[in-house]
Amino acid sequence: MVSAIAKHSRNMAARREKAWRWEHWGVVPDLESQLALAAVLDIPQERVWEAPWPQWLPAGDPIPTSFGWTQSGGLQALVNALEYAHVDRRAFMKITGMPLAGIAEAWLTIEPRELVAVLRGGQVTADLVERMEEGLPRLRFLEATRGGEQARALIHAELGMVVDVLDRSAYTAVVGQRLYALAAELGRMAGWASFDAGLHAAAQRYWLAALHAAHAAADRLLGANILKSMSLQCYDFGSPREALELARSAHEGAKGVTPRAAAMLALREARAHAAIGDSRACERLLKQADVEFDRITSTDPEPAYLGYFDESEFNAQVGTCYLDLGRSKEADRYFSRTLRLVPATKVRDRATYVIRRASAQTQLGDADHAASLVAEAIPLIREAPSERNMRRVVRARQRLPFTKADPRARSLDDQLATLGV
């Protein structure tokens, strides 16, 4: 695509790194580059003049949102995600505004119906489902240590196997709920892997299907965790109001959960309030999360996917709230604590936390410390590739008050070049 654009444009924006910035950094191409891209895509030039970037781009297959909140609707949503999500490479969200809020509202208010076994094949036993569930820890570990781009194909394949069992086999209502819950968690993981790889439309497809599957499984906490991920995507895309609607629905919809889950959901809503500058609501939720986190015991019966929300993650989320509120000293204190606590196996998360602390140090005026943290993050990103962390580290570098001639700037830019940005 980039070489094709180059044939239509003499502008240096046709270079690969420029196109990468259009897709991933939110950089708007100049008019000549947009016209060249329109020519490649066989789009009339008038369309470029009429609609701002990226609205004139072809949207591809839309993401349907009208699946019923039933067992059959959940299966249809999963089948749609399997057909389209893995090949959806668009870096833009497709569902925004009221439709996105409507999905959260429907999940929050519609009660799941009783599952009915459908005889289409062999009988699925509880033992078989347990064997299928045993693969989840391996996939979580792979995604967390090697990055979403490398893990998403395996997660997609396992999701396909579960959907095939749902579609072709017979099972009791109890086994059916476990199968739908397994499909929902795999869909959530596939969405997260896509999100981490910068494939945001694919992430929305997976998460929408996973939300329907969680509803069919009557698992409110699992659905809330999916909405929490969707909220974070809106946060990353600079849509804090939508992020807040999703986070609030997740928090309100998961009642009677364990203290760890309650703290996690309160912090997600707190982050959304911080993003819009509502410090009072943010502080209220931070206090609530702190109380819940102190109540956590090792005997709490919890799903395995909550295991990531440990003390390091708790401190990182609080630090991010304070960073967004411009309270740099408090943010730095929490990030420093996070980096002392984060396990060595969470390489991608460590990179995220290092970059956030670099941002706090920049706000505090310590550019040298911030630069050293940016440099520390680069090899971590190489080890655990993440499009989101690549965007973060570039922004952290751009905020440093160095001139282009400054040796510190040249050193960092040379290191960033090793990431291909």
N, C-alpha and C positions, 0 to 999 in steps of 0.2 A: 504494500500500500504506500509506504513512504517513497519508494523508488518511483512509483507511478505518479505520485504528487510532484516529484522533482521534475518530471517531464513537462509539467504544466506551469511550473514556477521556478524562477531563478532565486527566490528568496531562501536564505539560510534556514528558515523555519521548516524546510522540508527535511532537514536532517533528522535522524532517528531520535536523538535525545530531545529535540524540539517536540516531535509528535508525542513522545512519552509524557512530556510536561503538559500537553494539551489534555491527555487522558487522565492523568493522575494528580497533577498539582493544581488543577483549576485555572491554568493559564489560558487566556483567550487568544487564539491565533489571529494574526493580522488579516486584513481583508484579502490580500493577494493569496495567502495560504488557504483561506476559506474557499475562495473561488476555485482554486486548483483542486481542492478536495471535492467540491461540488461537481467539477468536471469528471473526476474519476468515478464518482458515484452516479453519474448521469442525472444530476439534479439541476433543474433550471436555475440560472443565476438570480432570477427574480426572487426565488425562495430565500436566498442568502440575504438579499436586501430587506425582505419583508419580516423575517424572524431573527431574533438574536441567537447567538451561539449559546448552547448547542441545540436549540429547539428546531432548527431547520434540518438536523440530521434525521435519517430514517430511523424510526423507533424499533423496527424489527417486529417480531411477534409480541403482541401485548401480553401482560400477565393477567389472566382472568382472575376475578375476585368473587365470582358468584357461586362458588361451590357451596352446597348445603352443609349445615352444621349437624350432619348425621354420619352414620357409619359409611354409607355409600358415597356421601360427599367427601369425606376424608380420603377414601380410596381414590376417587377421581382426582383430588388435588395432588395426591402422591404420584399417581401415574403421569399427570401433566408435568410435575417437576422433573421426573425421571426422563421424560421425553425432551424437555427443552433446557433445563437449568445447566446441565453439564457443558453444553455447547454455547451457552450464552456468555459472550466475552465482553459485554458492554460494561463500561466503567461508570455508568450513570444509573441512579435509581429511577425506576419507572412508575412506582406507586407513590404518590405524594398527596398532601393536602387532606381533604375530607375523606376520600376513599381509604386512606391509611388509618385515619382516626376511626372510621366506620368499622374496619376489621377488628380493631381493639374493642370497640363498644359491643359488637356482636358476640365476640368471645366472652366478654364479661357478663352478658345478660342472658344468653341462651343456654338452657340446661341440656346436658348431653342425654340422649335416649339410651334405653337398654340395648346392649349389643345382642344381635341375633346371629347364631351360627348359620353359615351358608355352606351347603354340601356341594363342593365343586371338585374335590379330589380326596387325597388321603387325609386321615385324621391327624391333626397336629397335637402332640402331647406337651404337657408342661415341661418335661425333661428336654425336649427338642428346643423349646423356647429358651430355656436356661442355657443350653449350649450356645445358642445364637447370641444371647446377652453377654456371654463371656468374652466376646470380641471387642466390646466397647472400651475397656481400659487400654488395650493395645492401640486402638485408633486414636484415643485421646492423647496418649503419650506421643505417638508419631506426629500428630498435628501440632502439639505444643512444642516439640523439639525441632522439627524439620520445616515447619511452616505450612500454611494452607495450600499453596500451589501443589506441593508434593503429595499431600495427604488426600486431597479432595477426590481423586479418581477411585481410591480404595473405599472411601466412605460412600461414594455414589454407588459403587458396585454392591456393597453390603446392603444399602438401602434398597436397591433393586431386587435383591434376593428376598428381603422381608416382604416387599410389596407383592412379589410373585406368590409367596406363601399365602398372604392375605387374600389374593385374588383367586387362587386355584385350589385351596385346601378347605377342609372342614375343621371346625374347632368349637369348643364350648365358649360361652360368653366370657368366662374368666380368662381363658387362654387368649381369646380375641382381644381383650383389653391389654394384655401384656404385649401382644404383637403390635397393636397400634401405638402403645407407649414406646416400644423399641423403634418403630418407624419414626415416631416423632423425635426421639433423641438423635437418631441418625440424621434426620432432616435438619435438626438444629445444628449438628456438627458440620454437615455439608454446607449449610448456610454460613457458618462461622468461617470455615476454611475458604469459602469463596470470598467472603468479606475481607479476610486477611490478605487474599491475593489480589484485591482490588476489583473483583468481579461482582459489582453491586447489584445488578439486575438479577444475576443468578442467585445471589444470596437471598433476595426478596422472594424468588420463586420457591426455594427450599423452605424458607421460614414460613411462608404462607401455607404450604402443604403440611409442614410440621405442626403448625398451630391447629389445623383441622384434625390431624391425627391425634394430637394430645387431647383435643376435645372429645373425640370418639373414644379415647381411653379413659375419659372422666378424670384426668390428671391435671388439676388446676395448677399445681406448682410447676409442672413441666411446661404448661402453656405460659405461665408467668415468666419463666426463664427465657422462653422464645421471644416474648414481647420485650423483655429486657434487652436482648440482643438487637432487636429491631429499633429500639430506642437509641441505642448507642450508634447505630448506622446513621440515624437522623442527626444525632449530635455531631458526628464526623462530617456530615454534609452541610453543616451550618443551618440546620432547621431545628432550633431549640424548642420551639413551641410544639412541634410534632413529637419531638423526643419526650417532652414532658407529658403529653397525652398518653403515649404508649407506656411510659414508666409508671404513671399514676394508675393506669388500668392494670398493669402487672401487680403493683403493690396492693391495690384494693381487691383484686381477684383471687389472691392466694391467702386465705384466712386459715388460722389454726396451724401454721407451718412451724418448723423448728426455729429456734433463735438464730441459727446461722442463715437460714433462708430469709427470715424477717430482716436481719441486718443487711443482707445483700440487696434486697429489693428497696429498702429504705434509702440506701446509699445511691442506687441508680436514680431514684427520684430526686435525691439531694443534688446530684450532679446536673440534672436537667434544670433545677431551680438556679444553681450557680451559673449555668450558661446564660440565663436570661438576666442575671444580676440580682436575683431575689435572695438577698443574704439572710433575711429573717426566716423564710421558709426553709432555706438550706440548713441553717443552724438547728432549727427544730428537728429536722430529719436526721442530722448528724448526731444529735443527742439521743434520739430514738435508736439509731443504729448502734451507738456505743453501749447503751443499756442492753440491747439484745445480744450484742457480741460477747459481753461479759457473762451472759447466761449460758453460753455454749458449754456442753459437757460431752465427754467421749461416748456417752451412752445414748445420745440422741439418735433415733432411727432416721437416717438420711439417705437419699439417693446418692449414688457415687458422683454424679456430675457436680454436686455442691462442694466436692473436695478441693477444688481450685481456690475457693474463697477462704483462704487461710489468713493469718495475721498480717503477712506481707501485703496481700491483696487489699485487706481492710485499710491499712495505712496508706496504700497507694491511691485508693479511691478518695479518702479524706483529703490527701495532699492535692489531688486534682481539683477538688472543689475549691480549696483555698487558692490554688493557682488561677482558676477562672475568676475568682472574686478579687484578684489582685493583692492577696495577702501573702506576699512572697516569703516572709520569714517563717510563717506557720507551714506553708507548703514545703519549703526546703527541709524543715524539721521532720515532717512526715515522710518525705521521700528518702531522707537519710536513714530513717528507721527501716523503711521498706527494703532498702538495699542491703541492710545488715541481716534481714530475715529471709529474703527470697531464696528458695532452694536452688542449688547449682543446676538442676535439670531444667529449670524454667528459663531457658536462654532467651527466648523471644520476649518474655515478660521483663527480664532484667534489662534488655535493650530499651524497652518502653519506659521503664522507670528511670534509667540513666538519662534518657533524653528529656523527660519531664523535669528532672532535677537541673539539667542544663538550662532549661527555660526559666526555672526559679532563680538560678544564679545570675542569669542575664538581667532579670528584673531587679535583682539586688545590686547590680552594678559590678559584679565580679566577672569580667569578661574572660580572664585567663582561666579561672576555674570552670566556667561554662564551656570554653573551648576544649579543655582537657576531657570533660564529660562527653562532648560530641565525638571526640576522637576515640574514647572508650567504647562508645556504642557501635562504631562502624564494624569492627570484627565480629561483634555479636550478631549484627544483621547478616553478615556473610554466612555465619554458622547456621542461623535460623532465619531464612529469607522471609520478609514480610513487607508487602507493598505499603501498608499503613505506617510501619516504622521507617521505611524509606522516605515517605512524605514528611514524617515528623522530624527526622534528622536533618533534612534539607531546610525545613523551616527554622529549626534551631540554629543552623549555620547562618541563615539569612538574617536572623535577629542580632547576630554578634556585631558590635560596632567597629568592625575592621575595614580598612580601605583595601582595595584590590591589591595594592602594592605591599601590604603588610605581610611579612613572612609567615605569620600565624595563619592568615587567610589562605595563602598559597599552599601551606602544608595541609590544611583541612580539605581544601578543594581537591588536591591530589589524592587524598585518601578517599574522598567521596567518589571520585572517578572510578575507583576500583569496584564500586557497587553498580556501575553502569548508568549513573545519573549525571 
